[in-house]
Amino acid sequence: MNRTASRPFLLYSYLITEMLAPFFASFLVMNAIFFLVKLTPFLNFSLELNIGGADFVRLLSYTFPNMFLYTMPMAAMIGVTIGFSRLSSDAEILALKAGGISTYQICPPVLIISLAITLLMAYFSVRLIPISESAMGQLTYQLMKEKIDKGIREYQFTEALGNLIIHVGHIDKETGAWKNVWVSDMRGVQTPVITMAATGVMRSDPAHMNVTIVLNDGSLNRANYPDSQIIRFKEYTINILLKPPPLGEADRGTLTMPELIDKAREHGWTTQQARIMRIEYHKRLALPIGCLFLTVLGLPFGLQAGPGRKAIGIPLGLGVFIGYYVLFTVGKTLARDTSLPVVPCRWAANIFFLLLALFFIQRVTNELPLLPEPVSHVLGKFFRLVAGPFMLLTRLSRRLFTHGRKIGTVAEKKGLVVRGDPKNKIFHFPDCDQYQSPQCTIAFQSPDVARQSGYHPCPFCQTLTNSVSSSSAQASPGGHP
């Protein structure tokens, strides 16, 4: 009884270990790449504001939850794919099947890993990302406000506000009030607007991420010849936005899930602002669920490897991963720019990849190729049509750079085994990239035997045959130049 109960635990723990090792390795590599991409703008920002090391680390750490939302699904799929590719290549999957363990019985470890990563991503998406976005905004505002405060000094021109240059005659150390203020405003104009005031004060509004300068008892001078103006005022307000205005009245990235729904109801359920809030709401739910399906897809991709077969699971996984985010982005665009319902647009990619995962698992369980033969045949023809010329040029250029060595190798092909594709009636030399193709199920002792059986070389192998024949003719004693 105990021995029977321990077998699934031992098997599951072994499979989980095989998947976790490549998952963590892929996760570290991809986050390092994303980190390097984001490092340059953060360095420019920190140098511009003269940020200290502690604030720089804090600011950078706030980007990690958003980064993990995209790197974790990819790392999970690659981890499962590499783990099962290794097991398939070493014939361990074959041994499990020989012991009576089917593909469905090795699915629970994949589901355990998938659900654990999905729950972690859901926590990031629903909880941590709004907190990090809000904290980053507050820290950015604080750093820019400190730069402005430190930059404004008595009897000095301050350029910390970009196109707004300020000169202050006196600053009260207790209240922070200004006296004898001069402001040059170049925002949106070619000729600066000069404002002079007896007193002034600067106020900050962290909620709306802006700084307000209030000037009292002064004049505003617009030197737009011939329509120059001098306007006297008792109070004049200059608003300086330290952050670009978000799409909508509130920055949806900093709102919690209930706040997104409340904002949508506040704007009116069918308005464009409400659609934006609902799109963000469903995005935070759909991405973690999509990670579940992408991770499960790593199982059938990994099982495509085997003894003597190429491991094509990783390129397949990368292609599917890119396809998922393309569909996800298309759904977002349709939900935002059309009148289609938000829920189907946001969840269409997840539904499609759920069906794809179920279909692929059913195929590999029944020892069938991932794609049915008609679909595979059509896709193969399309790929050969599109990529054939480029592959031929690549092969020919590779042979030209190694011409002397390859001629001798190809000349010996008459005594080597060639492989044939019975469906297309073509055969390939060992140097051909299609030699190990799954469609090549027949082996011939020599090219002559293949030709006698009604087979002909592929275009690339025919090129090699022609080059060998011409070289042999030129090298023969009776040959003529």
C-alpha positions in Angstrom: 0.0 0.0 0.0 2.7 2.5 1.0 4.8 1.4 -2.0 1.9 2.0 -4.4 1.2 5.4 -2.9 4.8 6.5 -3.0 5.2 5.8 -6.8 3.3 8.8 -8.0 5.1 11.0 -5.4 8.5 9.9 -6.6 7.6 10.2 -10.2 6.0 13.6 -9.8 8.9 15.0 -7.7 11.3 13.7 -10.3 9.4 15.3 -13.2 9.0 18.6 -11.3 12.7 18.7 -10.6 13.4 18.2 -14.3 11.2 21.1 -15.2 12.2 23.6 -12.4 16.0 23.6 -13.2 15.6 24.9 -16.8 12.7 27.2 -15.7 14.9 29.0 -13.2 17.8 29.2 -15.7 15.5 30.6 -18.4 13.9 33.0 -15.9 17.2 34.5 -14.9 18.5 34.8 -18.5 15.3 36.5 -19.7 15.1 38.9 -16.7 18.7 39.8 -17.3 18.0 40.7 -20.9 14.9 42.7 -19.9 16.9 44.4 -17.1 19.7 45.5 -19.5 17.1 46.9 -21.9 15.5 49.0 -19.1 18.8 49.9 -17.5 19.9 52.6 -20.0 16.8 54.9 -19.6 17.0 54.5 -15.9 20.6 55.5 -15.8 19.8 58.5 -17.9 17.0 59.4 -15.6 19.1 58.9 -12.5 22.0 61.0 -13.8 19.7 63.8 -14.9 18.1 64.0 -11.4 21.3 63.1 -9.5 19.6 60.2 -7.8 21.5 58.3 -5.1 22.2 54.6 -5.1 19.4 53.6 -2.7 16.7 55.6 -4.6 18.0 54.1 -7.9 17.6 50.6 -6.5 14.2 51.3 -5.2 13.0 52.9 -8.5 14.4 49.9 -10.5 12.8 47.3 -8.1 9.4 48.8 -8.8 9.7 47.6 -12.5 10.2 43.9 -11.5 6.5 42.9 -11.0 5.6 44.3 -14.5 8.7 42.6 -16.0 7.8 39.2 -14.4 4.4 39.4 -16.0 6.0 38.7 -19.3 9.2 36.8 -18.5 7.6 34.2 -16.3 5.2 32.7 -18.9 8.0 32.4 -21.4 10.4 30.9 -18.8 7.7 28.4 -17.7 7.0 27.2 -21.2 10.8 26.9 -22.0 11.3 25.1 -18.7 8.6 22.4 -19.4 9.8 22.1 -23.0 13.4 21.6 -22.1 12.6 19.2 -19.3 10.5 16.9 -21.4 12.9 17.2 -24.4 15.7 15.9 -22.2 13.5 13.0 -20.9 12.4 12.2 -24.5 16.0 12.3 -25.9 17.3 10.0 -23.2 14.4 7.6 -23.8 13.1 8.0 -20.3 9.6 8.8 -21.6 9.8 5.7 -23.7 10.7 3.7 -20.5 7.8 5.3 -18.6 5.4 4.3 -21.4 6.8 0.8 -21.4 6.1 0.6 -17.7 2.4 1.4 -18.3 2.5 5.2 -17.6 0.6 7.1 -20.2 1.0 10.8 -21.2 -2.1 11.7 -19.2 -0.4 10.3 -16.0 2.6 12.6 -16.4 0.3 15.6 -16.8 -0.2 16.3 -13.1 3.3 17.6 -12.4 3.0 19.9 -15.4 -0.4 21.2 -14.0 1.2 21.6 -10.5 4.0 23.8 -12.0 1.5 25.7 -14.2 -1.0 26.4 -11.4 1.8 27.5 -9.0 3.2 30.0 -11.6 -0.2 31.1 -12.6 -1.2 31.9 -9.0 2.1 33.8 -8.5 1.5 35.8 -11.7 -2.1 36.5 -10.6 -0.7 38.0 -7.4 1.7 40.1 -9.3 -0.9 41.3 -11.8 -3.8 42.0 -9.4 -1.9 43.1 -6.3 1.7 44.0 -6.7 1.7 45.9 -10.1 -0.8 48.6 -8.9 1.2 49.0 -5.7 4.5 49.2 -7.6 3.1 51.6 -10.2 1.8 53.9 -7.5 5.0 53.8 -5.5 7.1 54.5 -8.6 5.0 57.5 -9.5 5.3 58.9 -5.9 9.0 58.3 -5.8 9.5 59.9 -9.3 7.5 62.9 -8.2 9.4 63.2 -5.0 12.8 63.0 -6.7 11.8 65.6 -9.3 10.3 67.9 -6.6 13.6 67.6 -4.6 15.5 68.6 -7.8 13.3 71.6 -8.2 13.6 72.6 -4.5 17.4 72.2 -4.5 17.7 74.0 -7.9 15.9 77.2 -6.8 18.4 79.5 -5.0 18.7 83.2 -4.4 20.1 85.4 -7.2 20.5 82.4 -9.5 18.8 81.4 -12.7 17.2 78.0 -12.2 16.7 75.8 -15.3 15.5 72.7 -13.4 12.0 73.1 -14.9 13.0 72.8 -18.5 11.5 75.6 -20.6 10.7 77.5 -17.4 13.5 79.6 -16.1 13.1 81.2 -12.6 15.1 83.9 -10.8 14.3 84.6 -7.1 15.7 87.5 -5.2 15.1 86.2 -1.7 13.7 82.9 -0.2 12.3 82.9 3.3 13.9 79.9 5.1 10.9 79.3 7.4 7.9 79.7 5.0 9.7 79.1 1.7 8.0 82.3 0.3 9.8 84.1 -2.6 10.4 87.8 -3.1 11.3 89.7 -6.3 10.5 86.8 -8.7 11.3 86.7 -12.4 10.0 83.9 -14.7 10.8 83.2 -18.3 8.2 80.9 -19.8 9.2 79.3 -23.2 6.6 76.5 -23.1 4.9 76.3 -26.5 6.1 79.7 -27.8 9.1 81.0 -29.7 9.3 84.3 -27.8 9.5 83.9 -24.0 6.7 85.3 -21.8 8.4 87.3 -19.1 6.6 87.4 -15.7 7.7 89.6 -12.8 6.1 89.6 -9.4 6.8 91.0 -5.9 6.2 87.7 -4.1 5.5 84.1 -4.9 5.4 80.6 -3.6 5.7 77.1 -4.9 3.1 74.4 -4.0 3.1 70.7 -4.7 0.2 68.4 -5.5 1.3 64.7 -5.3 -2.1 63.4 -6.1 -2.0 65.0 -9.6 1.8 64.9 -10.0 2.2 68.6 -10.6 3.8 71.7 -9.1 2.1 75.0 -8.9 3.8 78.4 -8.8 1.6 81.2 -7.4 2.8 84.8 -8.1 1.4 87.9 -6.5 1.4 91.6 -7.5 3.2 91.5 -10.8 3.0 91.9 -14.5 3.1 89.6 -17.5 4.9 90.7 -20.7 4.3 89.2 -24.1 6.7 90.6 -26.7 4.7 89.5 -29.8 5.3 92.3 -32.1 3.3 94.3 -33.2 0.8 93.0 -30.6 3.0 93.2 -27.5 1.1 93.0 -24.2 1.7 94.0 -20.6 -0.8 92.5 -18.2 -0.9 93.4 -14.5 -2.2 90.9 -12.0 -2.9 90.4 -8.3 -2.4 86.6 -8.6 -1.0 84.5 -11.4 -0.8 80.7 -11.3 1.7 78.5 -13.3 1.0 74.8 -13.3 3.9 72.4 -14.1 3.0 68.8 -14.8 5.8 66.5 -13.7 4.3 63.5 -15.4 2.5 63.2 -18.8 -1.3 63.0 -18.3 -2.6 59.4 -18.3 -5.3 58.1 -20.6 -8.5 58.8 -18.7 -9.0 60.8 -15.5 -7.0 58.4 -13.4 -3.9 56.4 -14.1 -5.4 52.9 -14.6 -2.1 51.3 -13.8 -2.2 52.4 -10.2 -5.9 51.5 -9.6 -6.9 48.3 -7.8 -9.4 45.9 -9.3 -12.4 47.2 -7.4 -11.4 50.8 -8.3 -11.2 49.9 -12.0 -14.8 48.7 -11.9 -15.9 51.7 -9.8 -14.3 54.1 -12.4 -16.0 52.2 -15.2 -19.4 52.7 -13.6 -18.6 56.3 -12.8 -17.9 57.1 -16.4 -20.8 55.1 -17.7 -20.5 51.4 -18.7 -20.6 52.1 -22.5 -18.3 55.1 -22.7 -14.7 55.0 -24.0 -13.2 55.8 -20.6 -15.2 52.9 -19.1 -14.0 50.6 -21.9 -10.4 51.5 -21.1 -10.9 50.6 -17.4 -12.6 47.3 -18.3 -9.8 46.4 -20.7 -7.2 46.9 -18.0 -9.4 44.9 -15.6 -9.6 41.9 -17.9 -5.9 42.2 -18.9 -4.8 41.6 -15.3 -6.9 38.4 -15.2 -6.3 37.1 -18.7 -2.4 37.2 -18.7 -2.0 34.9 -15.7 -4.6 32.4 -17.1 -2.7 32.6 -20.4 0.5 31.6 -18.6 -1.3 28.4 -17.5 -2.1 27.4 -21.1 1.3 28.3 -22.4 3.0 26.3 -19.7 0.9 23.2 -20.5 1.8 23.6 -24.2 5.4 22.9 -23.2 4.5 19.2 -22.6 3.6 18.3 -26.2 6.4 20.4 -27.6 8.9 18.7 -25.3 7.7 15.2 -26.3 8.6 16.0 -30.0 12.2 15.2 -29.1 13.5 11.7 -29.1 16.6 9.5 -29.8 17.9 10.4 -33.2 15.4 13.3 -33.6 16.0 17.0 -33.5 14.6 18.9 -30.5 12.1 21.2 -32.3 10.1 22.0 -29.1 12.0 25.2 -28.2 11.5 27.0 -31.6 7.9 25.8 -31.6 7.4 27.2 -28.1 9.0 30.5 -29.0 6.7 30.8 -32.1 3.6 29.9 -30.1 4.6 32.4 -27.3 5.0 35.2 -29.9 1.7 34.2 -31.5 -0.1 34.4 -28.2 1.0 37.9 -27.5 0.2 39.0 -31.1 -3.3 37.7 -30.7 -3.5 39.2 -27.2 -2.5 42.6 -28.6 -4.9 42.3 -31.5 -7.7 41.6 -29.0 -6.7 44.7 -27.0 -6.8 46.9 -30.1 -10.2 45.6 -31.2 -11.6 46.1 -27.7 -10.2 49.7 -27.6 -10.8 50.9 -31.1 -14.1 49.1 -32.0 -17.5 48.6 -30.5 -17.0 44.8 -30.1 -17.6 43.5 -26.6 -14.6 43.8 -24.3 -14.7 40.3 -22.7 -14.5 38.2 -25.9 -11.8 40.4 -27.3 -9.6 40.2 -24.2 -10.2 36.4 -23.7 -10.1 35.2 -27.3 -6.4 34.4 -27.2 -6.8 32.4 -24.0 -9.7 30.4 -25.4 -7.8 29.6 -28.6 -4.6 28.5 -26.8 -6.7 26.4 -24.4 -8.2 24.5 -27.3 -4.7 24.2 -28.9 -3.2 22.8 -25.7 -6.0 20.2 -25.4 -5.7 19.2 -29.1 -1.9 18.8 -28.9 -2.0 16.7 -25.7 -4.6 14.5 -27.3 -2.4 14.0 -30.4 0.8 13.2 -28.5 -1.1 10.8 -26.2 -2.2 8.8 -29.2 1.3 8.8 -30.6 0.3 11.1 -33.5 2.2 14.1 -34.9 1.2 17.5 -33.5 -0.6 18.5 -36.7 -2.7 16.3 -38.9 -1.0 15.2 -42.2 -3.0 17.5 -44.5 -2.3 20.6 -42.3 1.4 19.6 -42.0 1.6 19.1 -45.8 0.1 22.5 -46.5 2.3 24.3 -44.0 5.4 22.4 -45.2 4.7 23.6 -48.8 4.1 27.1 -47.7 7.3 27.1 -45.7 9.3 25.6 -48.6 7.8 28.2 -50.9 8.7 31.1 -48.7 11.9 30.0 -47.1 13.2 27.7 -49.9 15.2 30.3 -51.9 16.8 31.7 -48.7 17.8 28.2 -47.4 19.2 27.3 -50.8 21.3 30.5 -50.9 22.5 29.8 -47.4 23.6 26.3 -48.2 25.3 27.3 -51.4 27.2 30.1 -49.7 28.3 27.7 -47.0 29.5 25.2 -49.5 31.4 27.9 -51.4 33.4 28.9 -48.3 34.3 25.3 -47.7 34.5 24.2 -51.3 37.7 22.1 -51.2 36.7 20.1 -48.2 33.1 19.5 -49.2 33.9 18.4 -52.8 35.8 15.4 -51.4 33.0 14.6 -49.0 30.3 14.8 -51.6 32.3 12.7 -54.1 32.2 9.9 -51.6 28.4 9.9 -51.4 28.2 7.1 -53.9 29.2 4.7 -51.1 27.0 6.2 -48.4 23.4 5.7 -47.5 20.9 8.3 -48.7 17.4 8.8 -47.3 14.2 9.2 -49.3 10.9 10.8 -48.9 8.3 8.3 -50.3 5.6 10.9 -50.6 7.5 13.4 -52.7 9.8 10.8 -54.3 13.0 12.7 -53.5 16.2 11.7 -51.6 18.8 13.6 -49.6 22.5 13.3 -49.0 23.8 13.3 -45.4 25.0 16.9 -45.8 21.5 18.1 -46.6 19.5 19.7 -43.8 16.5 17.6 -44.8 18.4 14.3 -44.3 17.0 13.8 -40.8 13.5 15.0 -41.8 10.7 12.8 -40.3 9.3 12.5 -43.9 12.4 10.6 -44.9 11.4 7.0 -43.9 13.3 5.0 -46.6 17.1 4.4 -46.7 19.0 3.5 -49.9 22.4 2.0 -50.2 23.5 4.6 -52.8 22.1 7.4 -54.9 22.1 5.0 -57.9 19.8 2.7 -56.1 17.5 5.6 -55.2 17.3 6.7 -58.8 16.5 3.2 -60.0 13.6 3.2 -57.5 12.2 6.3 -59.1 13.5 8.9 -56.7 15.4 12.1 -57.6 17.6 14.4 -55.5 16.2 17.5 -53.9 17.2 20.9 -55.5 20.1 21.4 -53.1 21.4 17.8 -53.5 21.0 18.1 -57.3 23.3 21.2 -57.0 25.9 19.2 -55.1 25.7 16.4 -57.7 26.2 18.8 -60.6 29.2 20.4 -58.9 30.7 17.1 -58.2 30.2 15.9 -61.8 31.8 19.0 -63.2 34.7 18.9 -60.8 35.3 15.2 -61.6 35.2 15.9 -65.4 37.8 18.7 -65.1 40.0 16.6 -62.9 39.9 13.5 -65.2 43.0 12.9 -67.5 40.9 12.9 -70.7 39.0 16.0 -69.7 39.2 19.2 -71.6 39.3 22.6 -70.0 
